[in-house]
């Protein structure tokens, strides 16, 4: 519900990279997404992260999730 209530659409991809030397895991598997929010909606990053960690823990896995607003990092505004 956290995701579907806020996200209207977007684009995503799964990335699998070899882990750095000395890592416990052989691969660093992660997911990138750029999403468009529904009008007037926000994405609660902390709540989404907590739900993701709970789902992973149920499978005996661990991980993290970070939500970052595009306007603060990649967008270029032109007048």
N, CA, C and O atoms as CSV, one atom per row, in Angstrom:
chain,resi,resn,atom,element,x,y,z
A,1,UNK,N,N,0.828,-1.204,0.000
A,1,UNK,CA,C,0.000,0.000,0.000
A,1,UNK,C,C,0.863,1.255,0.000
A,1,UNK,O,O,0.492,2.256,-0.613
A,2,UNK,N,N,1.997,1.219,0.671
A,2,UNK,CA,C,2.876,2.393,0.712
A,2,UNK,C,C,3.274,2.783,-0.702
A,2,UNK,O,O,3.270,3.962,-1.056
A,3,UNK,N,N,3.616,1.787,-1.505
A,3,UNK,CA,C,4.084,2.026,-2.875
A,3,UNK,C,C,2.926,2.376,-3.802
A,3,UNK,O,O,2.965,3.405,-4.476
A,4,UNK,N,N,1.912,1.549,-3.843
A,4,UNK,CA,C,0.825,1.725,-4.805
A,4,UNK,C,C,0.003,2.976,-4.539
A,4,UNK,O,O,-0.562,3.545,-5.473
A,5,UNK,N,N,-0.078,3.416,-3.301
A,5,UNK,CA,C,-0.837,4.625,-2.998
A,5,UNK,C,C,-0.141,5.871,-3.517
A,5,UNK,O,O,-0.803,6.863,-3.820
A,6,UNK,N,N,1.173,5.839,-3.624
A,6,UNK,CA,C,1.931,7.032,-3.998
A,6,UNK,C,C,2.436,7.022,-5.434
A,6,UNK,O,O,2.508,8.079,-6.062
A,7,UNK,N,N,2.785,5.869,-5.964
A,7,UNK,CA,C,3.477,5.804,-7.257
A,7,UNK,C,C,2.502,5.626,-8.412
A,7,UNK,O,O,1.690,4.701,-8.420
A,8,UNK,N,N,2.595,6.535,-9.399
A,8,UNK,CA,C,1.758,6.466,-10.592
A,8,UNK,C,C,2.425,5.633,-11.681
A,8,UNK,O,O,1.737,4.982,-12.466
A,9,UNK,N,N,3.733,5.645,-11.737
A,9,UNK,CA,C,4.461,4.904,-12.770
A,9,UNK,C,C,5.926,5.245,-12.704
A,9,UNK,O,O,6.367,5.957,-11.802
A,10,UNK,N,N,6.685,4.738,-13.660
A,10,UNK,CA,C,8.104,5.042,-13.674
A,10,UNK,C,C,8.897,4.025,-14.464
A,10,UNK,O,O,8.349,3.295,-15.290
A,11,UNK,N,N,10.183,3.984,-14.207
A,11,UNK,CA,C,11.087,3.072,-14.902
A,11,UNK,C,C,12.060,2.520,-13.880
A,11,UNK,O,O,12.487,3.235,-12.974
A,12,UNK,N,N,12.414,1.245,-14.021
A,12,UNK,CA,C,13.298,0.627,-13.041
A,12,UNK,C,C,14.192,-0.411,-13.711
A,12,UNK,O,O,13.888,-0.914,-14.792
A,13,UNK,N,N,15.288,-0.714,-13.049
A,13,UNK,CA,C,16.130,-1.816,-13.518
A,13,UNK,C,C,16.856,-2.467,-12.346
A,13,UNK,O,O,17.117,-1.850,-11.313
A,14,UNK,N,N,17.166,-3.730,-12.556
A,14,UNK,CA,C,17.899,-4.528,-11.588
A,14,UNK,C,C,19.356,-4.539,-12.011
A,14,UNK,O,O,19.655,-4.750,-13.186
A,15,UNK,N,N,20.262,-4.316,-11.080
A,15,UNK,CA,C,21.687,-4.301,-11.380
A,15,UNK,C,C,22.399,-5.330,-10.511
A,15,UNK,O,O,22.203,-5.373,-9.297
A,16,UNK,N,N,23.220,-6.150,-11.137
A,16,UNK,CA,C,24.001,-7.170,-10.440
A,16,UNK,C,C,25.470,-6.896,-10.711
A,16,UNK,O,O,25.926,-6.973,-11.852
A,17,UNK,N,N,26.205,-6.578,-9.658
A,17,UNK,CA,C,27.628,-6.263,-9.786
A,17,UNK,C,C,28.437,-7.202,-8.897
A,17,UNK,O,O,27.965,-7.599,-7.832
A,18,UNK,N,N,29.643,-7.561,-9.315
A,18,UNK,CA,C,30.507,-8.331,-8.411
A,18,UNK,C,C,30.797,-7.495,-7.165
A,18,UNK,O,O,31.005,-6.285,-7.255
A,19,UNK,N,N,30.809,-8.140,-6.019
A,19,UNK,CA,C,31.103,-7.428,-4.772
A,19,UNK,C,C,32.572,-7.051,-4.696
A,19,UNK,O,O,33.410,-7.605,-5.408
A,20,UNK,N,N,32.865,-6.112,-3.831
A,20,UNK,CA,C,34.253,-5.707,-3.624
A,20,UNK,C,C,35.011,-6.824,-2.922
A,20,UNK,O,O,34.414,-7.655,-2.237
A,21,UNK,N,N,36.305,-6.838,-3.093
A,21,UNK,CA,C,37.136,-7.850,-2.448
A,21,UNK,C,C,36.924,-7.835,-0.938
A,21,UNK,O,O,36.839,-6.773,-0.322
A,22,UNK,N,N,36.842,-9.019,-0.354
A,22,UNK,CA,C,36.650,-9.129,1.087
A,22,UNK,C,C,35.200,-9.141,1.521
A,22,UNK,O,O,34.914,-9.331,2.703
A,23,UNK,N,N,34.278,-8.942,0.593
A,23,UNK,CA,C,32.853,-8.940,0.941
A,23,UNK,C,C,32.379,-10.356,1.250
A,23,UNK,O,O,32.935,-11.326,0.736
A,24,UNK,N,N,31.359,-10.472,2.082
A,24,UNK,CA,C,30.805,-11.768,2.440
A,24,UNK,C,C,30.038,-12.381,1.273
A,24,UNK,O,O,29.974,-13.602,1.131
A,25,UNK,N,N,29.468,-11.534,0.452
A,25,UNK,CA,C,28.665,-11.986,-0.693
A,25,UNK,C,C,29.466,-11.850,-1.985
A,25,UNK,O,O,30.327,-10.977,-2.099
A,26,UNK,N,N,29.184,-12.703,-2.940
A,26,UNK,CA,C,29.877,-12.668,-4.230
A,26,UNK,C,C,29.361,-11.539,-5.115
A,26,UNK,O,O,30.103,-11.004,-5.938
A,27,UNK,N,N,28.081,-11.175,-4.945
A,27,UNK,CA,C,27.485,-10.160,-5.807
A,27,UNK,C,C,26.734,-9.110,-4.991
A,27,UNK,O,O,26.213,-9.394,-3.912
A,28,UNK,N,N,26.691,-7.913,-5.521
A,28,UNK,CA,C,25.915,-6.814,-4.964
A,28,UNK,C,C,24.712,-6.648,-5.887
A,28,UNK,O,O,24.828,-6.084,-6.975
A,29,UNK,N,N,23.576,-7.135,-5.452
A,29,UNK,CA,C,22.354,-7.081,-6.253
A,29,UNK,C,C,21.530,-5.904,-5.765
A,29,UNK,O,O,21.194,-5.822,-4.583
A,30,UNK,N,N,21.203,-4.992,-6.673
A,30,UNK,CA,C,20.395,-3.850,-6.262
A,30,UNK,C,C,19.501,-3.370,-7.395
A,30,UNK,O,O,19.638,-3.780,-8.548
A,31,UNK,N,N,18.608,-2.512,-7.034
A,31,UNK,CA,C,17.508,-2.091,-7.887
A,31,UNK,C,C,17.481,-0.566,-7.916
A,31,UNK,O,O,17.582,0.079,-6.873
A,32,UNK,N,N,17.347,0.003,-9.096
A,32,UNK,CA,C,17.221,1.460,-9.247
A,32,UNK,C,C,15.860,1.761,-9.871
A,32,UNK,O,O,15.412,1.050,-10.770
A,33,UNK,N,N,15.220,2.796,-9.400
A,33,UNK,CA,C,13.929,3.179,-9.960
A,33,UNK,C,C,13.785,4.699,-9.956
A,33,UNK,O,O,14.229,5.378,-9.030
A,34,UNK,N,N,13.168,5.208,-10.991
A,34,UNK,CA,C,12.752,6.607,-11.053
A,34,UNK,C,C,11.243,6.545,-11.215
A,34,UNK,O,O,10.736,5.982,-12.185
A,35,UNK,N,N,10.535,7.120,-10.268
A,35,UNK,CA,C,9.082,7.003,-10.300
A,35,UNK,C,C,8.417,8.374,-10.335
A,35,UNK,O,O,8.968,9.376,-9.881
A,36,UNK,N,N,7.228,8.375,-10.884
A,36,UNK,CA,C,6.391,9.576,-10.870
A,36,UNK,C,C,5.333,9.362,-9.796
A,36,UNK,O,O,4.655,8.336,-9.773
A,37,UNK,N,N,5.202,10.337,-8.913
A,37,UNK,CA,C,4.219,10.224,-7.842
A,37,UNK,C,C,2.858,10.721,-8.298
A,37,UNK,O,O,2.757,11.589,-9.165
A,38,UNK,N,N,1.835,10.172,-7.716
A,38,UNK,CA,C,0.471,10.638,-7.991
A,38,UNK,C,C,0.341,12.073,-7.470
A,38,UNK,O,O,1.002,12.434,-6.496
A,39,UNK,N,N,-0.493,12.889,-8.102
A,39,UNK,CA,C,-0.651,14.273,-7.653
A,39,UNK,C,C,-0.993,14.358,-6.170
A,39,UNK,O,O,-1.902,13.678,-5.694
A,40,UNK,N,N,-0.262,15.191,-5.448
A,40,UNK,CA,C,-0.502,15.402,-4.030
A,40,UNK,C,C,0.030,14.314,-3.110
A,40,UNK,O,O,-0.159,14.390,-1.896
A,41,UNK,N,N,0.693,13.299,-3.665
A,41,UNK,CA,C,1.203,12.189,-2.849
A,41,UNK,C,C,2.692,12.337,-2.580
A,41,UNK,O,O,3.412,12.988,-3.337
A,42,UNK,N,N,3.136,11.731,-1.506
A,42,UNK,CA,C,4.560,11.648,-1.194
A,42,UNK,C,C,4.868,10.184,-0.927
A,42,UNK,O,O,3.972,9.384,-0.657
A,43,UNK,N,N,6.133,9.853,-1.004
A,43,UNK,CA,C,6.562,8.492,-0.721
A,43,UNK,C,C,7.281,8.509,0.617
A,43,UNK,O,O,8.307,9.172,0.768
A,44,UNK,N,N,6.753,7.792,1.574
A,44,UNK,CA,C,7.345,7.728,2.909
A,44,UNK,C,C,8.523,6.754,2.873
A,44,UNK,O,O,8.347,5.547,3.043
A,45,UNK,N,N,9.711,7.285,2.652
A,45,UNK,CA,C,10.907,6.467,2.493
A,45,UNK,C,C,11.221,5.611,3.702
A,45,UNK,O,O,11.617,4.455,3.550
A,46,UNK,N,N,11.054,6.149,4.899
A,46,UNK,CA,C,11.346,5.393,6.123
A,46,UNK,C,C,10.387,4.217,6.277
A,46,UNK,O,O,10.804,3.118,6.644
A,47,UNK,N,N,9.121,4.442,6.001
A,47,UNK,CA,C,8.135,3.357,6.116
A,47,UNK,C,C,8.376,2.291,5.053
A,47,UNK,O,O,8.284,1.096,5.336
A,48,UNK,N,N,8.686,2.720,3.830
A,48,UNK,CA,C,8.974,1.779,2.758
A,48,UNK,C,C,10.214,0.950,3.088
A,48,UNK,O,O,10.230,-0.259,2.859
A,49,UNK,N,N,11.253,1.594,3.625
A,49,UNK,CA,C,12.477,0.896,4.032
A,49,UNK,C,C,12.180,-0.148,5.103
A,49,UNK,O,O,12.659,-1.279,5.022
A,50,UNK,N,N,11.388,0.232,6.108
A,50,UNK,CA,C,11.058,-0.700,7.190
A,50,UNK,C,C,10.280,-1.909,6.676
A,50,UNK,O,O,10.529,-3.036,7.105
A,51,UNK,N,N,9.348,-1.681,5.767
A,51,UNK,CA,C,8.587,-2.792,5.187
A,51,UNK,C,C,9.501,-3.703,4.360
A,51,UNK,O,O,9.369,-4.926,4.424
A,52,UNK,N,N,10.413,-3.131,3.598
A,52,UNK,CA,C,11.349,-3.901,2.784
A,52,UNK,C,C,12.227,-4.779,3.686
A,52,UNK,O,O,12.411,-5.965,3.414
A,53,UNK,N,N,12.760,-4.198,4.746
A,53,UNK,CA,C,13.606,-4.968,5.668
A,53,UNK,C,C,12.821,-6.103,6.323
A,53,UNK,O,O,13.362,-7.190,6.525
A,54,UNK,N,N,11.571,-5.868,6.651
A,54,UNK,CA,C,10.724,-6.910,7.240
A,54,UNK,C,C,10.521,-8.056,6.255
A,54,UNK,O,O,10.636,-9.224,6.626
A,55,UNK,N,N,10.220,-7.727,5.006
A,55,UNK,CA,C,10.039,-8.766,3.988
A,55,UNK,C,C,11.313,-9.569,3.785
A,55,UNK,O,O,11.261,-10.793,3.662
A,56,UNK,N,N,12.450,-8.898,3.748
A,56,UNK,CA,C,13.721,-9.610,3.604
A,56,UNK,C,C,13.995,-10.512,4.806
A,56,UNK,O,O,14.411,-11.659,4.643
A,57,UNK,N,N,13.763,-9.998,6.000
A,57,UNK,CA,C,14.015,-10.764,7.223
A,57,UNK,C,C,13.178,-12.039,7.257
A,57,UNK,O,O,13.645,-13.074,7.732
A,58,UNK,N,N,11.961,-11.973,6.762
A,58,UNK,CA,C,11.101,-13.164,6.719
A,58,UNK,C,C,11.711,-14.262,5.848
A,58,UNK,O,O,11.415,-15.444,6.027
A,59,UNK,N,N,12.562,-13.863,4.907
A,59,UNK,CA,C,13.228,-14.820,4.017
A,59,UNK,C,C,14.651,-15.135,4.483
A,59,UNK,O,O,15.393,-15.829,3.788
A,60,UNK,N,N,15.028,-14.631,5.652
A,60,UNK,CA,C,16.365,-14.864,6.169
A,60,UNK,C,C,17.425,-14.031,5.472
A,60,UNK,O,O,18.600,-14.399,5.465
A,61,UNK,N,N,17.023,-12.920,4.891
A,61,UNK,CA,C,17.949,-12.050,4.169
A,61,UNK,C,C,18.012,-10.688,4.836
A,61,UNK,O,O,17.201,-10.371,5.706
A,62,UNK,N,N,18.962,-9.902,4.428
A,62,UNK,CA,C,19.100,-8.545,4.947
A,62,UNK,C,C,19.361,-7.614,3.786
A,62,UNK,O,O,19.874,-8.036,2.749
A,63,UNK,N,N,19.018,-6.370,3.948
A,63,UNK,CA,C,19.251,-5.398,2.894
A,63,UNK,C,C,18.880,-4.012,3.354
A,63,UNK,O,O,18.588,-3.789,4.529
A,64,UNK,N,N,18.894,-3.089,2.429
A,64,UNK,CA,C,18.583,-1.706,2.747
A,64,UNK,C,C,17.810,-1.089,1.604
A,64,UNK,O,O,17.749,-1.650,0.510
A,65,UNK,N,N,17.229,0.047,1.853
A,65,UNK,CA,C,16.482,0.773,0.843
A,65,UNK,C,C,16.647,2.253,1.118
A,65,UNK,O,O,16.552,2.687,2.266
A,66,UNK,N,N,16.892,3.025,0.088
A,66,UNK,CA,C,17.015,4.482,0.228
A,66,UNK,C,C,16.119,5.155,-0.794
A,66,UNK,O,O,16.118,4.783,-1.968
A,67,UNK,N,N,15.369,6.129,-0.357
A,67,UNK,CA,C,14.513,6.915,-1.236
A,67,UNK,C,C,15.090,8.317,-1.277
A,67,UNK,O,O,15.253,8.958,-0.238
A,68,UNK,N,N,15.401,8.796,-2.476
A,68,UNK,CA,C,15.997,10.116,-2.648
A,68,UNK,C,C,15.200,10.894,-3.679
A,68,UNK,O,O,14.918,10.382,-4.763
A,69,UNK,N,N,14.843,12.098,-3.362
A,69,UNK,CA,C,14.122,12.937,-4.308
A,69,UNK,C,C,15.012,13.345,-5.478
A,69,UNK,O,O,16.147,13.778,-5.280
A,70,UNK,N,N,14.506,13.211,-6.669
A,70,UNK,CA,C,15.261,13.560,-7.875
A,70,UNK,C,C,15.604,15.037,-7.889
A,70,UNK,O,O,16.694,15.411,-8.321
A,71,UNK,N,N,14.716,15.866,-7.437
A,71,UNK,CA,C,14.942,17.301,-7.502
A,71,UNK,C,C,16.193,17.733,-6.746
A,71,UNK,O,O,16.738,18.801,-7.019
A,72,UNK,N,N,16.648,16.931,-5.812
A,72,UNK,CA,C,17.828,17.291,-5.031
A,72,UNK,C,C,19.122,16.780,-5.632
A,72,UNK,O,O,20.195,17.214,-5.213
A,73,UNK,N,N,19.065,15.873,-6.598
A,73,UNK,CA,C,20.281,15.243,-7.066
A,73,UNK,C,C,20.527,15.321,-8.569
A,73,UNK,O,O,21.648,15.597,-8.995
A,74,UNK,N,N,19.506,15.084,-9.370
A,74,UNK,CA,C,19.767,14.953,-10.803
A,74,UNK,C,C,19.060,15.984,-11.671
A,74,UNK,O,O,19.506,16.243,-12.788
A,75,UNK,N,N,18.014,16.558,-11.211
A,75,UNK,CA,C,17.219,17.438,-12.067
A,75,UNK,C,C,17.953,18.746,-12.357
A,75,UNK,O,O,18.669,19.278,-11.509
A,76,UNK,N,N,17.762,19.237,-13.545
A,76,UNK,CA,C,18.316,20.532,-13.953
A,76,UNK,C,C,17.131,21.418,-14.291
A,76,UNK,O,O,16.339,21.098,-15.177
A,77,UNK,N,N,17.016,22.517,-13.592
A,77,UNK,CA,C,15.907,23.427,-13.846
A,77,UNK,C,C,16.372,24.543,-14.781
A,77,UNK,O,O,17.415,25.162,-14.575
A,78,UNK,N,N,15.572,24.776,-15.804
A,78,UNK,CA,C,15.866,25.849,-16.747
A,78,UNK,C,C,14.634,26.737,-16.856
A,78,UNK,O,O,13.502,26.255,-16.851
A,79,UNK,N,N,14.865,28.000,-16.951
A,79,UNK,CA,C,13.735,28.940,-17.059
A,79,UNK,C,C,13.511,29.323,-18.491
A,79,UNK,O,O,12.607,30.105,-18.787
